[in-house]
């Protein structure tokens, strides 16, 4: 944990101590699917990153500016309290003891629990990494669990969802510490756009997940086993399984549910983690010391700033900075969308001091909306950057066209030095379409009795296309012998020649002509059709 402060911090109302700020509503479970796909344990274990590299050493803070720096913090869970005293006896308590004392779920036993106990016991390094990582966020989750009056075991769910990795992504594209799928995240007001993904936002996703769990607890009358099964498997699936039990005359219980193995393992896995927290010595692990106070603060920013610069000003590596602010999708932080950064206490004070002393540009990028549909090369020229850079920063794959109205991240210039607006920060989207196949123009001859529709049909195009290419109305009459322009897809020369030859062979076989003569006849027909 962070060094304990020697005195209470005097706080102003200018900014916020980020305990668990960020507004989110409960996710809509949906009637037919699970909240999110639970990653397989093997894949989850492989995805656990190694311990982060040591952060750059913090420069010595100017004592005269310490109070100024820490004045930009306020406890949003306790806004009426004038100070946060990290030396208070309550702050010095063991957070693990607080967690153990508030556990209340019914104990599970059996082969599945034993299987997961053995899993964790055989992987002390993995357990050590995830408990150390969890230590950054647990105080804030515990605060939110207690505020809702929920069982404290729910604070341990990120251990089995993501190993407390806020950047975790499952094979099914579930994201974040609480593993939200995209659609469910949107239902929960977890913003996902070009610039941020709030499923990775530690604070917003925690509030969303716990709000949802609170609703499930009420829905199932306090049966937390059924509530947790619904959280993992989906409300609709659990409701249908319960109706099946009713038809069969069986008791409504987790044990009686017919469910997939993943859900059958979900509660036993949570029980194994609970046992690990209650009796770490039985698993051969030592839990990291956790004090009962916040691990990080939030600091306001008043303008856009590059991620790399923000990390440097805070005295953190970019990797370490992203552990506290993992929701950023781009190399720039938009003040209109993310007005607060989460930072450990000492780093927050350092950041405020260094930011105020910083001279020069804070953001290298801004955002613009494309005025018309363009190919990437054309858009790059319009934006004043190389095509390779445009593709890389905006994640544009090959053979794609960028649609009009798309938002692109572009370099700032003297004439284009503005922060991204709140509207654009909230609505930014990139719309792509596959490149249209290259076409070549041909002349087609109108035959006796032809209409625009029959000519279009014969040439494999629509009436609208043919009318547009020839500047005609959709109901225009065409005269026999008139020449109309049509476009056909380009084909590689080898394929074209091969196709002509194959067709000529078929004609030759029927007519008795030589292949050479059949090819010539086919060419003449194409020119006069």
C-alpha positions in Angstrom: 0.0 0.0 0.0 1.0 3.7 -0.2 3.0 5.3 2.6 0.8 6.4 5.4 0.4 10.2 5.7 1.6 11.8 8.8 -1.3 14.1 9.2 -4.9 14.5 8.0 -5.2 15.9 4.6 -7.2 19.1 4.4 -9.6 18.8 1.4 -11.4 21.3 -0.8 -14.4 20.8 -3.0 -12.5 21.4 -6.2 -11.9 17.8 -7.1 -12.7 14.3 -5.9 -11.0 11.5 -4.0 -11.9 8.6 -6.2 -13.3 6.0 -3.9 -15.8 4.6 -6.4 -16.9 7.5 -8.5 -18.5 7.1 -11.9 -22.2 6.8 -12.5 -23.6 3.5 -13.9 -26.9 1.8 -13.7 -27.5 -1.9 -13.4 -27.1 -4.0 -16.5 -30.1 -5.4 -18.2 -29.8 -9.1 -17.9 -31.9 -9.8 -21.0 -34.3 -12.7 -21.1 -32.2 -15.0 -23.2 -28.5 -14.8 -22.4 -25.9 -14.5 -19.8 -24.5 -11.2 -18.5 -21.2 -12.0 -20.2 -19.2 -15.0 -21.2 -17.1 -16.4 -18.4 -13.5 -17.0 -19.6 -12.1 -20.5 -19.2 -9.8 -20.7 -16.2 -6.9 -21.9 -18.4 -7.2 -18.9 -20.7 -7.8 -16.6 -17.8 -4.7 -17.9 -16.0 -2.6 -17.4 -19.2 -3.9 -13.9 -19.6 -2.7 -12.8 -16.1 0.1 -10.3 -16.8 3.4 -10.5 -14.8 4.0 -8.1 -12.0 4.3 -4.6 -13.4 7.7 -3.0 -13.9 8.9 -0.7 -11.2 7.7 2.9 -11.6 10.1 5.7 -12.1 11.3 7.1 -8.8 9.3 10.1 -7.7 11.1 13.4 -7.5 11.1 15.0 -4.0 7.9 17.0 -3.7 8.0 20.7 -2.8 6.6 20.8 0.8 5.1 24.2 0.1 3.0 22.6 -2.7 1.9 19.5 -0.9 -1.2 21.1 0.6 -2.0 22.7 -2.7 -1.8 19.4 -4.5 -3.8 17.4 -2.0 -6.4 20.1 -1.7 -7.7 18.9 -5.0 -9.3 15.9 -3.4 -12.6 15.1 -1.8 -14.2 11.8 -0.6 -17.2 11.5 -2.8 -18.6 8.6 -0.7 -18.4 10.9 2.4 -18.6 14.4 0.9 -19.5 16.0 4.3 -16.3 15.0 6.0 -13.7 17.7 5.9 -10.6 15.5 5.9 -9.3 12.0 5.2 -7.0 11.0 8.1 -4.8 8.1 6.9 -3.3 8.0 10.4 -6.6 7.4 12.1 -6.9 4.1 13.9 -9.7 3.0 11.6 -7.5 3.5 8.6 -4.8 1.4 10.1 -7.0 -1.7 10.5 -6.4 -4.8 8.4 -8.7 -4.7 5.3 -8.6 -8.5 5.1 -10.1 -8.7 8.6 -12.8 -6.3 7.6 -13.6 -8.5 4.7 -13.6 -11.7 6.7 -15.9 -10.2 9.4 -18.6 -9.3 6.9 -18.9 -12.7 5.0 -22.4 -14.2 5.3 -23.0 -16.6 2.4 -23.8 -20.2 3.1 -20.8 -22.5 3.0 -20.4 -24.9 0.2 -18.5 -28.2 0.3 -18.0 -31.0 -2.1 -15.7 -32.2 -4.9 -16.0 -29.1 -7.0 -14.9 -26.8 -4.1 -12.0 -29.2 -3.5 -11.0 -29.1 -7.1 -10.7 -25.3 -7.1 -9.0 -25.3 -3.7 -6.4 -27.6 -5.2 -6.1 -25.4 -8.3 -5.2 -22.3 -6.2 -3.0 -24.3 -3.8 -0.9 -25.5 -6.8 -0.4 -21.9 -8.1 0.9 -19.7 -5.3 2.6 -17.3 -7.7 -0.7 -16.8 -9.6 -2.5 -16.3 -6.3 0.1 -13.8 -5.2 -0.2 -11.8 -8.4 -3.9 -11.6 -8.3 -4.1 -10.7 -4.6 -1.5 -8.0 -5.0 -3.4 -6.6 -8.0 -6.7 -6.9 -6.1 -5.2 -4.9 -3.3 -5.3 -1.7 -5.5 -9.1 -1.9 -5.8 -10.5 -3.9 -2.9 -10.9 -1.0 -0.4 -13.1 0.8 -2.9 -15.1 -2.4 -3.8 -15.6 -3.1 -0.1 -16.9 0.4 0.5 -19.5 -0.1 -2.3 -20.5 -3.6 -1.1 -21.1 -2.2 2.4 -23.0 0.8 1.1 -25.5 -1.6 -0.5 -25.7 -4.0 2.4 -24.5 -6.9 0.2 -22.7 -10.1 1.3 -18.9 -9.3 1.4 -18.2 -12.4 -0.6 -19.3 -10.4 -3.7 -16.2 -8.2 -3.3 -14.2 -11.4 -4.2 -16.0 -12.0 -7.5 -13.3 -10.2 -9.6 -10.8 -12.8 -8.4 -12.7 -15.4 -10.4 -14.0 -13.1 -13.2 -10.7 -11.6 -14.2 -8.1 -12.2 -11.5 -8.6 -8.5 -10.8 -7.2 -7.5 -14.2 -9.2 -4.5 -15.4 -7.9 -4.9 -18.9 -8.9 -8.6 -19.1 -10.7 -9.7 -22.2 -12.2 -13.2 -22.6 -12.4 -15.2 -25.8 -16.0 -14.2 -26.1 -15.0 -10.5 -25.9 -16.2 -9.9 -22.3 -14.1 -7.1 -20.9 -12.9 -5.7 -17.6 -12.7 -6.7 -14.0 -16.3 -7.7 -13.9 -16.3 -9.1 -17.5 -19.1 -7.2 -19.3 -20.1 -8.1 -22.8 -20.5 -5.1 -25.1 -24.3 -5.0 -25.4 -24.7 -5.5 -21.7 -22.2 -2.8 -20.9 -24.2 -0.4 -23.1 -27.4 -1.4 -21.3 -25.6 -0.4 -18.1 -24.5 3.0 -19.3 -20.9 1.9 -19.6 -19.8 4.1 -22.5 -17.9 2.3 -25.3 -16.6 4.4 -28.2 -13.4 5.4 -30.0 -12.0 7.1 -26.9 -12.9 5.0 -23.9 -14.4 1.7 -22.8 -16.0 2.0 -19.4 -16.2 -1.7 -19.0 -12.5 -1.4 -18.1 -13.2 1.6 -15.8 -12.7 0.2 -12.4 -15.1 2.5 -10.6 -17.9 2.6 -13.2 -18.0 -1.1 -13.9 -17.9 -1.9 -10.1 -20.9 0.2 -9.5 -22.7 -1.4 -12.4 -21.9 -4.9 -11.4 -22.9 -4.4 -7.7 -26.1 -2.6 -8.7 -27.0 -5.6 -10.8 -26.1 -8.1 -8.1 -28.3 -6.2 -5.7 -31.2 -6.5 -8.1 -30.6 -10.2 -8.5 -30.5 -10.7 -4.8 -33.9 -9.1 -4.5 -35.3 -10.9 -7.5 -34.5 -14.3 -5.9 -35.7 -13.4 -2.4 -32.2 -13.3 -0.9 -31.1 -16.7 -2.4 -27.6 -15.6 -3.3 -26.8 -19.0 -4.9 -29.5 -18.5 -7.5 -28.5 -14.8 -7.9 -24.9 -15.7 -8.6 -25.9 -18.4 -11.0 -28.0 -15.7 -12.9 -25.0 -13.3 -12.8 -22.9 -15.9 -14.5 -25.3 -17.8 -16.7 -27.9 -15.1 -17.4 -31.2 -14.3 -15.8 -33.3 -15.8 -18.6 -31.4 -19.1 -18.4 -31.9 -19.4 -14.7 -35.6 -18.5 -14.8 -36.2 -21.2 -17.4 -34.2 -23.7 -15.4 -36.4 -22.8 -12.3 -39.6 -23.3 -14.3 -38.3 -26.7 -15.3 -37.8 -27.5 -11.6 -41.4 -26.4 -10.9 -42.7 -28.7 -13.6 -40.7 -31.6 -12.2 -41.9 -30.8 -8.7 -38.4 -30.2 -7.4 -37.2 -27.6 -5.0 -36.0 -24.3 -6.4 -32.3 -24.5 -5.5 -28.9 -24.0 -7.1 -28.0 -27.6 -6.4 -31.0 -28.8 -8.5 -30.5 -26.5 -11.5 -29.5 -28.2 -14.8 -26.8 -25.8 -15.8 -23.5 -25.8 -17.8 -20.3 -26.8 -16.1 -19.1 -23.2 -16.1 -22.0 -22.2 -13.9 -21.8 -25.4 -11.8 -18.2 -24.4 -11.0 -19.0 -20.7 -10.4 -20.0 -20.9 -6.7 -17.5 -23.6 -5.8 -14.8 -21.4 -7.3 -16.0 -18.4 -5.2 -16.1 -20.6 -2.2 -12.5 -21.7 -2.8 -11.4 -18.1 -3.1 -13.3 -17.3 0.1 -11.5 -20.1 1.9 -8.2 -18.8 0.6 -8.9 -15.4 2.2 -10.1 -17.0 5.4 -7.2 -19.4 5.8 -4.3 -18.4 3.5 -1.9 -20.6 5.4 -3.8 -23.7 4.2 -3.0 -22.8 0.6 0.7 -21.9 1.2 0.2 -18.3 0.3 0.7 -15.0 2.2 -1.8 -12.3 1.5 -0.3 -8.8 1.0 -0.8 -6.3 3.8 -3.8 -4.1 3.0 -4.6 -1.1 5.1 -8.2 0.1 5.5 -7.9 3.3 3.5 -8.0 4.3 -0.2 -5.2 3.2 -2.5 -5.7 6.0 -5.0 -7.0 9.5 -5.4 -8.6 11.2 -8.3 -7.2 14.4 -9.8 -9.0 16.7 -12.1 -7.7 17.7 -15.6 -9.0 20.8 -17.3 -7.9 20.0 -20.9 -6.9 17.1 -23.1 -3.6 15.5 -22.3 -1.5 12.7 -23.9 -1.4 9.5 -21.9 2.3 9.4 -22.1 2.7 12.9 -20.8 0.2 12.3 -17.9 2.1 9.2 -16.8 5.4 11.0 -16.9 4.1 14.0 -14.9 2.8 11.6 -12.3 6.1 9.8 -12.1 4.6 6.5 -13.4 5.4 4.2 -16.2 2.7 4.2 -18.9 1.9 0.5 -17.9 1.5 1.5 -14.3 -0.6 4.5 -15.2 -2.9 2.4 -17.2 -3.5 0.1 -14.3 -5.4 2.9 -12.7 -6.9 4.3 -15.9 -7.4 1.3 -18.2 -10.5 2.6 -19.9 -8.5 4.8 -22.3 -8.7 3.5 -25.9 -6.4 6.1 -27.5 -3.1 7.8 -26.6 -5.0 10.9 -25.5 -7.2 11.5 -22.5 -10.2 13.8 -23.3 -11.1 16.1 -20.5 -14.7 16.3 -21.9 -15.2 12.5 -21.3 -12.7 11.7 -18.5 -12.2 14.8 -16.4 -10.5 12.9 -13.5 -7.5 10.6 -13.4 -6.9 8.0 -10.8 -3.5 8.0 -9.2 -1.8 6.7 -6.0 -1.6 9.4 -3.4 2.1 10.4 -3.8 1.7 10.3 -7.6 -1.4 12.4 -7.5 0.4 15.1 -5.5 3.4 14.9 -7.9 1.0 15.1 -11.0 -0.7 18.3 -9.8 2.6 20.0 -9.1 4.2 18.9 -12.3 1.1 19.7 -14.5 1.0 23.3 -13.2 4.7 23.7 -13.9 4.5 22.1 -17.4 5.2 24.5 -20.3 4.2 23.7 -23.8 1.7 21.4 -25.5 -0.2 18.9 -23.4 -2.0 17.1 -26.2 -0.6 16.0 -29.6 -3.9 14.9 -31.0 -7.4 16.1 -31.6 -10.5 14.7 -33.4 -12.2 15.6 -36.6 -15.3 14.3 -38.4 -14.8 13.2 -42.0 -16.8 15.5 -44.3 -17.3 12.8 -47.0 -16.6 9.2 -47.7 -12.9 8.7 -48.5 -10.3 6.1 -49.0 -7.6 6.1 -46.2 -5.0 7.6 -48.5 -7.3 10.5 -49.3 -8.3 10.9 -45.7 -4.7 11.0 -44.6 -3.9 13.7 -47.1 -7.0 15.7 -45.8 -5.8 15.2 -42.2 -2.1 16.1 -43.0 -0.6 12.8 -41.9 0.8 9.7 -43.6 -1.6 6.9 -44.5 0.3 4.5 -42.3 0.0 6.7 -39.3 -3.7 7.3 -40.0 -4.4 3.6 -40.2 -2.3 2.8 -37.1 -3.8 5.5 -34.7 -7.4 4.9 -35.9 -7.2 1.1 -36.3 -8.3 1.1 -40.0 -7.7 -2.3 -41.6 -6.7 -2.8 -45.2 -9.2 -2.6 -48.1 -11.6 -0.4 -46.2 -13.2 2.9 -47.1 -14.0 5.5 -44.3 -17.6 6.7 -44.3 -18.6 10.3 -44.1 -19.2 11.5 -40.5 -16.6 9.1 -39.0 -14.4 10.5 -36.2 -10.7 10.4 -36.8 -7.9 11.1 -34.4 -5.5 13.5 -36.1 -2.4 15.4 -35.2 -2.8 18.9 -33.7 -1.5 21.8 -35.7 -1.3 25.6 -35.1 -4.7 26.0 -36.9 -6.1 22.8 -35.4 -5.3 23.1 -31.7 -8.6 22.5 -30.0 -9.7 20.1 -27.3 -12.3 17.6 -28.4 -15.8 18.7 -27.6 -18.1 16.9 -25.2 -20.5 16.0 -27.9 -17.8 14.4 -30.1 -16.2 12.7 -27.1 -19.5 11.0 -26.3 -20.7 10.2 -29.8 -17.4 9.5 -31.7 -17.7 6.5 -34.1 -15.7 5.1 -37.0 -17.8 3.7 -39.8 -16.0 1.6 -42.4 -17.1 -0.2 -45.6 -15.3 -2.6 -47.8 -13.7 -1.1 -50.8 -16.0 -1.3 -53.8 -14.6 -3.7 -56.4 -12.8 -1.9 -59.2 -15.0 -1.5 -62.4 -14.4 -0.8 -66.0 -16.7 1.0 -68.4 -18.2 -0.8 -71.4 -20.6 0.2 -74.1 -23.8 -1.8 -74.5 -26.2 -1.6 -77.5 -29.9 -1.3 -77.0 -31.8 -4.0 -78.9 -35.2 -3.9 -80.4 -37.9 -4.2 -77.7 -35.4 -3.3 -74.9 -36.2 -1.3 -71.9 -33.9 0.3 -69.4 -34.7 -2.6 -67.0 -34.0 -5.3 -69.6 -30.6 -3.8 -70.5 -29.7 -3.5 -66.8 -30.8 -7.1 -66.2 -28.8 -8.4 -69.1 -25.7 -6.6 -67.8 -26.0 -7.6 -64.2 -26.6 -4.1 -62.8 -29.6 -2.3 -61.3 -31.9 0.1 -63.2 -30.9 2.9 -60.8 -27.2 2.3 -61.6 -27.7 2.2 -65.3 -29.9 5.4 -65.2 -27.3 7.2 -63.0 -24.4 6.3 -65.2 -26.2 7.6 -68.3 -27.9 10.5 -66.7 -31.4 9.1 -67.5 -34.6 9.0 -65.4 -35.7 5.6 -64.1 -38.7 5.6 -66.6 -36.7 6.8 -69.6 -37.3 5.0 -72.9 -34.3 3.8 -74.8 -34.2 3.5 -78.7 -32.8 0.4 -80.5 -29.2 1.0 -81.5 -28.5 3.5 -78.8 -25.2 3.1 -76.9 -25.4 3.0 -73.1 -22.5 3.0 -70.6 -22.3 0.3 -68.1 -19.6 -0.8 -65.6 -18.5 -4.3 -64.9 -16.1 -5.6 -62.3 -12.5 -5.8 -63.3 -11.2 -9.4 -63.4 -7.5 -10.4 -63.5 -6.4 -10.9 -67.1 -5.5 -14.5 -66.5 -9.0 -15.3 -65.2 -10.6 -13.3 -68.1 -8.6 -15.3 -70.7 -9.3 -18.5 -68.9 -13.0 -17.8 -68.8 -13.2 -16.9 -72.5 -11.3 -20.0 -73.5 -13.5 -22.3 -71.4 -16.6 -20.7 -72.9 -15.2 -21.0 -76.4 -14.5 -24.7 -75.9 -18.1 -25.2 -75.0 -19.3 -23.3 -78.0 -16.9 -25.1 -80.3 -18.1 -28.5 -79.0 -21.7 -27.6 -79.9 -21.1 -25.9 -83.2 -18.2 -27.9 -84.6 -16.1 -24.7 -84.9 -12.5 -24.5 -83.8 -11.8 -23.0 -80.4 -10.0 -20.1 -82.1 -13.0 -19.3 -84.2 -15.3 -19.6 -81.2 -13.2 -17.1 -79.3 -13.4 -14.6 -82.2 -17.1 -15.0 -82.4 -17.5 -14.5 -78.7 -15.4 -11.3 -78.8 -17.5 -9.9 -81.7 -20.7 -10.6 -79.8 -19.4 -8.8 -76.7 -18.5 -5.7 -78.7 -21.9 -5.5 -80.3 -24.1 -6.5 -77.4 
